[in-house]
Structure formats: C-alpha cells, structure tokens
Amino acid sequence: LDLEDLPIFEENLNALIEGCLEDFPEESMKDNEISQYAARIARANITQDTRDGHIRIIKHYINFHRSRDSTWDPLRVYWKTPHDIRDFITFKCGSKEEGCEGRKYATAVSTRAALTFWYKTTHPNESVSEWQYDSKTGICHGLPTRSQTVSMFMVGLEKMKAKAGEVSQSARALTLDDMHRLYDECTSSKDKSLYERRWGIIRFTAYLLAWLMFLRIDEVVNLEFESIEMIPGERVYFSVALKTRKTAQTGILHTWKLHANDQDEKICPVRALIRLAMLYGEDVELSGPLFMRVNSTGAVMQPQPVVS
C-alpha cells in the first residue's frame, strides 16, 4: 500500500487514529509502574511492525472514504459499513482494467485484518466472531469485517485471483531442483563482479537456511551471529536458535541442528556457512546480523542487515 499515492490526509487524521488505538489513558498511569507494565503487556498482543502496518491501512481506508464523502464517519458502524469495507478492498485489489489498483489477494487479507483491528479497538464490547444486523431496529452487533457481505466477497476475490494465476503461482514451494539451480546461479563466478559473487553467496545461504528449516525469509534475515552455535572443531553440524516466529510469537526458542550433507554438497548447510565465513573474513565482528549487505564494490557493510 503506497501512502504517497493518496491525497494529503486531513490534519487531524493521525490524532484521530492514535487516540482511538490508545489502549490505556496515560493520565491514569503516571505514577503507577504496575499499570505501565500491564499496558506494555497488553500492547504485545500484536508486534509493533504489525500494528504499524495496520495503522497505514486504516489511514488509507479513512482517506479513501473521506475523499468520496467528506461527512463519512470512520467511527460509525451501521448496516452499510460492510459495504464500505468491501468497496475499499475492491479499489485496492480489483483489476486495473476496472479502474482499481490491481493488488494481490494478500493485500485483501491484510486489509481485512487491519480493519478488524480498527473496529475491534473502537468498539471493544462487540463480539469479535460474528456480525448481526436487525433491519427493524437498525441496530448492529459484532464486527463488520465478519459480515456475510465481506466473507462472500473475500471468497469470490480469492477465486478470481486464482483463475488469473496469482494464488497458485505464489503458493509453490521451492523444490530440490530449484535449490540446485539457485546454487549454480548464486555461486557461479563467470562474468560476475565481486559484488555479484559476494551477494550471491549471502543470498543463497539465506535461502538455504530458510528452505532447510521451513522459515519465512523475514525470519531468516533477522538471524544474528548469536543465533548460531558451532562447537570449535565440529564439522558435522551446527545449531540455529530462533527466538520467535510469525506463527509462535510467544518465544518458543526453537533450536535446529543442521548437519553436513556430503551426498549433496550444493545443499550442505555447513559448507554454506563456511563460504559465508570466508566471505566476511577475519575483520568482521561476530555480533549482530548474520546476513549483511555488501556495497557496489563488494565490501561488507557491517552492521547493516539484509532486508527481506
């Protein structure tokens, strides 16, 4: 979602969102350390990165409707709210031929999650699992993102994207043959600059660890030297510790043992780590991000991490 592509927000938009998303009033916690600690625990139900992403989407949502109707109230929930949600997701993920932005289905999923967060926060006493509308009284209960209107739309959008080839293409996992071809591409030095050779080694090592440990790329690039444990003189295996994961954010501290593979040297994690160590050399401090950027001349830019 490109914030820069939208019109300038109203001056009070940031204040509106931050005010509504405030979990606890600061005045009540001034001299109460326990309350401050409890507030930090409550905020940890989602990561700060996820929260920031939600806020960006919420800003887009509010600005989208305010640009169409200056009287539109982002705090109001009524029978038309599910249609407002559907219209915004349509604008983001509908086809470009229809005047929409043509973004992927993953954007629709993240948008629905962000708006669930918004309406759950602004209406904390409502049910988070359902949506009910009484046409006689005009009273609504629950979250509009759980409505049948939004649910059926999401199913239809996913099927439309799948027919267009988007979902199936993005879902295919890397195969052994893929890893062999990636190894050949990344480690070949033929007609490559020092930067390309070094970046290839770093990139392949990251992909290999992700492939062997079933990790997301953003989890791999967040590994640090401290995540690796290799016993001096041990060439059979090394250990990798990951503090938290996308699917386990409470800190399971899972540890993998990656063993040398003499039958298939291309996917041998020990050899990959040795190549990385030789690339970094003796001058690199063994602390901080494991995967670091290299500049155009091939120099390692410690401690600047590779980003996913």
FILOVO-743737 format. One record per residue (C-alpha): residue number from 1; x, y, z. Coordinates in nm, 3 decimals. Example, Ala and Ser with C-alpha at 12.3 -4.5 7.8 and 13.67 -1.06 7.14 Angstrom:
<pts>
vexfi xx yy zz
1 1.230 -0.450 0.780
2 1.367 -0.106 0.714
</pts>
This chain:
<pts>
vexfi xx yy zz
1 0.000 0.000 0.000
2 0.165 0.319 -0.115
3 0.075 0.604 0.117
4 0.245 0.850 -0.114
5 -0.005 0.780 -0.393
6 -0.302 0.907 -0.193
7 -0.421 1.267 -0.139
8 -0.292 1.454 0.165
9 -0.467 1.345 0.484
10 -0.675 1.582 0.695
11 -0.464 1.743 0.967
12 -0.640 1.557 1.245
13 -0.626 1.207 1.091
14 -0.317 1.090 1.277
15 -0.454 1.225 1.602
16 -0.787 1.051 1.542
17 -0.633 0.711 1.481
18 -0.376 0.728 1.759
19 -0.644 0.847 2.000
20 -0.876 0.560 1.912
21 -0.600 0.299 1.926
22 -0.471 0.410 2.265
23 -0.506 0.106 2.490
24 -0.488 0.292 2.819
25 -0.510 0.661 2.911
26 -0.167 0.787 3.010
27 -0.308 1.004 3.289
28 -0.408 0.701 3.490
29 -0.059 0.552 3.473
30 0.166 0.844 3.560
31 0.293 0.711 3.889
32 0.188 0.351 3.863
33 0.466 0.124 3.741
34 0.245 -0.185 3.752
35 -0.014 -0.018 3.529
36 0.255 0.088 3.284
37 0.392 -0.266 3.276
38 0.042 -0.410 3.227
39 -0.016 -0.169 2.938
40 0.303 -0.286 2.768
41 0.189 -0.648 2.807
42 -0.150 -0.564 2.654
43 0.015 -0.392 2.358
44 0.226 -0.702 2.293
45 -0.076 -0.897 2.162
46 0.050 -0.789 1.818
47 0.400 -0.686 1.721
48 0.484 -0.320 1.665
49 0.551 -0.388 1.296
50 0.207 -0.544 1.259
51 0.046 -0.255 1.443
52 0.226 -0.001 1.224
53 0.112 -0.187 0.913
54 -0.247 -0.189 1.038
55 -0.236 0.184 1.103
56 -0.111 0.253 0.750
57 -0.402 0.056 0.605
58 -0.652 0.224 0.838
59 -0.530 0.565 0.721
60 -0.582 0.461 0.360
61 -0.929 0.333 0.444
62 -1.037 0.654 0.613
63 -0.888 0.876 0.346
64 -1.050 0.670 0.068
65 -1.399 0.724 0.205
66 -1.340 1.084 0.316
67 -1.230 1.169 -0.039
68 -1.565 1.038 -0.165
69 -1.780 1.178 0.117
70 -1.642 1.447 0.347
71 -1.907 1.365 0.610
72 -1.813 0.996 0.629
73 -1.757 0.896 0.994
74 -1.484 0.632 1.049
75 -1.616 0.556 1.399
76 -1.972 0.488 1.291
77 -2.084 0.127 1.244
78 -2.417 0.067 1.072
79 -2.574 -0.153 0.803
80 -2.361 -0.002 0.526
81 -2.022 -0.048 0.697
82 -1.958 -0.398 0.547
83 -2.019 -0.245 0.204
84 -1.768 0.031 0.284
85 -1.510 -0.236 0.367
86 -1.591 -0.429 0.050
87 -1.564 -0.115 -0.165
88 -1.222 -0.027 -0.023
89 -1.081 -0.377 -0.076
90 -1.227 -0.374 -0.427
91 -1.049 -0.047 -0.501
92 -0.719 -0.192 -0.380
93 -0.741 -0.542 -0.527
94 -0.978 -0.518 -0.821
95 -0.842 -0.535 -1.174
96 -0.668 -0.234 -1.322
97 -0.892 -0.265 -1.627
98 -1.183 -0.171 -1.398
99 -1.004 0.134 -1.262
100 -0.873 -0.036 -0.946
101 -0.514 -0.075 -0.826
102 -0.484 -0.447 -0.904
103 -0.303 -0.550 -0.586
104 -0.267 -0.913 -0.480
105 -0.503 -1.121 -0.268
106 -0.256 -1.098 0.021
107 -0.332 -0.724 0.033
108 -0.702 -0.803 0.075
109 -0.626 -1.038 0.364
110 -0.403 -0.785 0.541
111 -0.662 -0.511 0.481
112 -0.939 -0.717 0.638
113 -0.714 -0.792 0.937
114 -0.630 -0.423 0.981
115 -0.995 -0.316 0.967
116 -1.086 -0.593 1.213
117 -0.825 -0.442 1.443
118 -0.975 -0.094 1.388
119 -1.336 -0.182 1.459
120 -1.244 -0.416 1.744
121 -1.050 -0.134 1.908
122 -1.311 0.137 1.853
123 -1.596 -0.095 1.961
124 -1.433 -0.311 2.231
125 -1.758 -0.454 2.373
126 -1.873 -0.612 2.047
127 -1.839 -0.979 1.957
128 -1.524 -1.048 1.756
129 -1.658 -1.361 1.585
130 -1.985 -1.253 1.422
131 -2.193 -0.973 1.268
132 -2.566 -0.925 1.313
133 -2.794 -0.655 1.174
134 -3.156 -0.606 1.278
135 -3.333 -0.438 0.986
136 -3.631 -0.349 1.205
137 -3.438 -0.160 1.471
138 -3.132 -0.070 1.263
139 -2.906 -0.199 1.542
140 -2.583 -0.378 1.455
141 -2.383 -0.620 1.670
142 -2.034 -0.761 1.618
143 -1.761 -0.668 1.373
144 -1.848 -0.562 1.017
145 -1.542 -0.746 0.884
146 -1.715 -1.070 0.997
147 -2.028 -0.998 0.795
148 -2.154 -1.229 0.523
149 -2.108 -0.945 0.273
150 -1.733 -0.924 0.341
151 -1.686 -1.302 0.379
152 -1.853 -1.386 0.048
153 -1.660 -1.108 -0.123
154 -1.328 -1.244 0.005
155 -1.412 -1.594 -0.121
156 -1.505 -1.455 -0.462
157 -1.192 -1.240 -0.479
158 -0.969 -1.536 -0.395
159 -1.129 -1.747 -0.668
160 -1.094 -1.465 -0.919
161 -0.727 -1.420 -0.831
162 -0.670 -1.796 -0.852
163 -0.822 -1.809 -1.203
164 -0.587 -1.529 -1.301
165 -0.296 -1.746 -1.182
166 -0.192 -1.530 -0.888
167 -0.266 -1.757 -0.590
168 -0.136 -2.083 -0.737
169 0.186 -1.926 -0.863
170 0.268 -1.765 -0.529
171 0.198 -2.081 -0.331
172 0.452 -2.317 -0.492
173 0.732 -2.423 -0.260
174 1.097 -2.442 -0.362
175 1.197 -2.791 -0.474
176 1.534 -2.964 -0.456
177 1.583 -2.891 -0.825
178 1.509 -2.522 -0.757
179 1.778 -2.517 -0.486
180 2.032 -2.679 -0.718
181 1.965 -2.421 -0.989
182 1.975 -2.140 -0.732
183 2.311 -2.268 -0.608
184 2.451 -2.270 -0.963
185 2.324 -1.917 -1.026
186 2.439 -1.767 -0.695
187 2.782 -1.929 -0.663
188 2.897 -1.912 -1.024
189 3.176 -1.657 -1.072
190 3.162 -1.650 -1.451
191 3.136 -1.294 -1.585
192 3.036 -1.158 -1.244
193 3.166 -0.865 -1.044
194 3.291 -0.902 -0.687
195 2.963 -0.753 -0.565
196 2.755 -1.006 -0.761
197 2.964 -1.302 -0.640
198 2.950 -1.198 -0.276
199 2.581 -1.106 -0.283
200 2.511 -1.443 -0.447
201 2.677 -1.631 -0.160
202 2.486 -1.432 0.103
203 2.156 -1.475 -0.080
204 2.196 -1.849 -0.133
205 2.292 -1.909 0.230
206 1.980 -1.726 0.347
207 1.756 -1.919 0.107
208 1.917 -2.250 0.205
209 1.862 -2.197 0.578
210 1.502 -2.090 0.513
211 1.445 -2.398 0.297
212 1.601 -2.643 0.541
213 1.424 -2.502 0.849
214 1.090 -2.411 0.686
215 1.132 -2.045 0.779
216 0.998 -1.729 0.626
217 1.259 -1.512 0.455
218 1.200 -1.229 0.702
219 1.272 -1.474 0.987
220 1.598 -1.582 0.825
221 1.732 -1.234 0.754
222 1.669 -1.146 1.120
223 1.909 -1.418 1.236
224 2.214 -1.293 1.422
225 2.560 -1.434 1.483
226 2.439 -1.508 1.834
227 2.172 -1.736 1.679
228 2.444 -1.971 1.551
229 2.623 -2.215 1.780
230 2.914 -2.407 1.632
231 3.145 -2.606 1.856
232 3.513 -2.535 1.771
233 3.647 -2.816 1.555
234 3.300 -2.961 1.496
235 3.234 -3.013 1.125
236 2.933 -3.245 1.145
237 2.663 -2.995 1.244
238 2.586 -2.653 1.390
239 2.283 -2.526 1.581
240 2.048 -2.240 1.495
241 1.823 -2.081 1.758
242 1.523 -1.866 1.668
243 1.364 -1.666 1.947
244 1.020 -1.603 1.797
245 0.835 -1.686 1.478
246 0.538 -1.548 1.289
247 0.334 -1.849 1.398
248 0.477 -1.859 1.751
249 0.524 -1.507 1.881
250 0.538 -1.602 2.247
251 0.903 -1.706 2.230
252 0.936 -2.082 2.194
253 1.314 -2.054 2.141
254 1.320 -2.340 1.893
255 1.659 -2.484 1.800
256 1.759 -2.669 1.485
257 2.066 -2.886 1.429
258 2.179 -2.861 1.069
259 2.408 -3.146 0.966
260 2.666 -3.157 0.691
261 2.549 -3.319 0.368
262 2.833 -3.497 0.191
263 2.594 -3.668 -0.052
264 2.466 -3.337 -0.191
265 2.724 -3.064 -0.135
266 2.511 -2.796 -0.303
267 2.260 -2.800 -0.016
268 2.510 -2.865 0.262
269 2.446 -2.605 0.536
270 2.793 -2.647 0.690
271 2.964 -2.571 0.359
272 2.730 -2.275 0.306
273 2.822 -2.131 0.646
274 3.193 -2.181 0.575
275 3.155 -1.990 0.246
276 2.983 -1.709 0.433
277 3.261 -1.700 0.694
278 3.529 -1.688 0.423
279 3.342 -1.401 0.254
280 3.326 -1.198 0.577
281 3.689 -1.262 0.667
282 3.862 -1.202 0.998
283 3.780 -0.831 1.019
284 3.405 -0.878 1.061
285 3.289 -0.872 1.423
286 3.090 -1.186 1.507
287 2.797 -0.997 1.653
288 2.474 -0.854 1.517
289 2.302 -0.950 1.191
290 2.421 -1.272 1.030
291 2.331 -1.162 0.679
292 2.482 -0.823 0.597
293 2.467 -0.600 0.294
294 2.757 -0.552 0.055
295 2.819 -0.231 -0.136
296 2.877 -0.190 -0.509
297 3.247 -0.272 -0.470
298 3.173 -0.592 -0.274
299 3.273 -0.461 0.070
300 3.074 -0.594 0.366
301 2.871 -0.316 0.527
302 2.864 -0.425 0.891
303 2.629 -0.390 1.075
304 2.377 -0.310 0.801
305 2.145 -0.611 0.770
306 1.992 -0.757 0.456
307 1.620 -0.679 0.443
308 1.352 -0.909 0.305
</pts>
